[in-house]
Amino acid sequence: MILADHRISPTPPTLGAAERSLLDSTGGRSVVWCGRAATALYWAYRMVKLLAKTDCPEIIVPAISCATPAVCVPQAGCRVRFADVDPSTGMPTLATIRERWTPATRAVVFIHLYGQTGDLTELAAWCHEQGLLLIEDVAQAQGSRLPNGNPAGGVGDIGIYSFNRTKMLECGGGAMVVRTERVERAWQELAEQPQIEEIDTESFRELSLSQRNLYHSLVTLRKMVRLRKIRAAGSVVTAFTSVEDAYSGLTVRSLENPSVLADAWTGLDVVISERSAKAEIYSSKLAGGPWKLLDGWRTSGVCWRYALLFDFPEHATELTEAVRRDGFYVSNLYWPLNDLMRPADECPDAEEFARRVLNLWVDHTVDRDWVAACAESLQRNAARIGLHAR
Ligand SMILES: *Cc1c(COP(=O)(O)O)cnc(C)c1O
């Protein structure tokens, strides 16, 4: 099926091959193509709500993530809870997820972060036992493999995909893969219900920019308080959550161009191997520096953003600014979302991870020479600041 021109209809023939490959690799029953992963997440949460025999079902999401998977939870009438992460990967574990379980818990979102994948065997068994839906977000790991060798997206009840800017395919779009009968029945019910009205493209752009700016502004305040550079930042939590409603128009989007997506689909293998070649350069040039290299991309086969954990988080800003002055962008994805949305769900390991992680580019905006020079800049500036491997 597809959400196009603001209504749900059968998948058009142009997407037939992509749909078959997605269903084959994940063991899915059906796909719903749409404009964004946010739309797919929102539908998944609406189905959690439909299936839940409680007023306000809780959904556990990882503390380390972009804001979207968490922001869509209240829009679907559910409550978001945040799981802490393994400080060496940034991804939650069965133990950190179980810590957030309450009798109202109805679903768990697992995000394969930066292209790394998690071993979901135990988590899936536990979710099954507890009657929880497992939602597998593959937006940063399309085409990857789990540690057991199976394709990512083939474990959860629902799989979430994004083909928008910065993701593996950047042609526009998103998808939801339904893998279980229970969810398929819920989808039939949900598809009959009226959909949120979509806003026009111009308003969508303006509103997205506003949301991004708000997020970054509040994250900066939060970090500065944590680092004791400023004393107070009012209530960041209410600042973020009280305007949530204003952004609800961003969530549901039609897929604009199915044939562009169909063309891009066939190029995924090339995208993956070019990214891996760049990750390989970082790995060899960054060996021995004052950081730990995350190598989960090797087992998963997919590098979305190359990531390293810096041994001297107190010097992170100094180092990244020096590297930026050399003309290279490095980023620091992400700040723990519990800190913006629900501080009561304390996630100390997520905070430690967020302070240490540096993300480097491997996408089509940079070539191999750039990657090599960026790695050299990191090494040179770290040495100049006087930082050596611990
Ligand atoms: C980017 C991203 C999303 C949202 O994707 P859109 O297509 O922009 O809605 C959701 N989940 C994760 C993990 C992402 O990285």
Ligand as a Chemical Component Dictionary entry (heavy atoms), coordinates in Angstrom:
data_LIG
# 
_chem_comp.id                   LIG 
_chem_comp.type                 NON-POLYMER 
_chem_comp.pdbx_formal_charge   0 
_chem_comp.three_letter_code    LIG 
# 
loop_
_chem_comp_atom.comp_id 
_chem_comp_atom.atom_id 
_chem_comp_atom.alt_atom_id 
_chem_comp_atom.type_symbol 
_chem_comp_atom.charge 
_chem_comp_atom.model_Cartn_x 
_chem_comp_atom.model_Cartn_y 
_chem_comp_atom.model_Cartn_z 
_chem_comp_atom.pdbx_ordinal 
LIG C1 C1 C 0 15.862 10.299 10.487 1  
LIG C2 C2 C 0 15.258 9.324  11.391 2  
LIG C3 C3 C 0 13.872 9.227  11.535 3  
LIG C4 C4 C 0 12.928 10.165 10.848 4  
LIG O1 O1 O 0 12.988 10.066 9.463  5  
LIG P1 P1 P 0 12.020 10.970 8.556  6  
LIG O2 O2 O 0 11.947 10.240 7.260  7  
LIG O3 O3 O 0 12.712 12.285 8.438  8  
LIG O4 O4 O 0 10.734 11.093 9.245  9  
LIG C5 C5 C 0 13.369 8.253  12.379 10 
LIG N1 N1 N 0 14.176 7.419  13.050 11 
LIG C6 C6 C 0 15.527 7.502  12.960 12 
LIG C7 C7 C 0 16.371 6.548  13.733 13 
LIG C8 C8 C 0 16.112 8.450  12.121 14 
LIG O5 O5 O 0 17.445 8.523  12.045 15 
# 
loop_
_chem_comp_bond.comp_id 
_chem_comp_bond.atom_id_1 
_chem_comp_bond.atom_id_2 
_chem_comp_bond.value_order 
_chem_comp_bond.pdbx_ordinal 
LIG C1 C2 SING 1  
LIG C2 C3 SING 2  
LIG C2 C8 DOUB 3  
LIG C3 C4 SING 4  
LIG C3 C5 DOUB 5  
LIG C4 O1 SING 6  
LIG O1 P1 SING 7  
LIG P1 O2 DOUB 8  
LIG P1 O3 SING 9  
LIG P1 O4 SING 10 
LIG C5 N1 SING 11 
LIG N1 C6 DOUB 12 
LIG C6 C7 SING 13 
LIG C6 C8 SING 14 
LIG C8 O5 SING 15 
# 
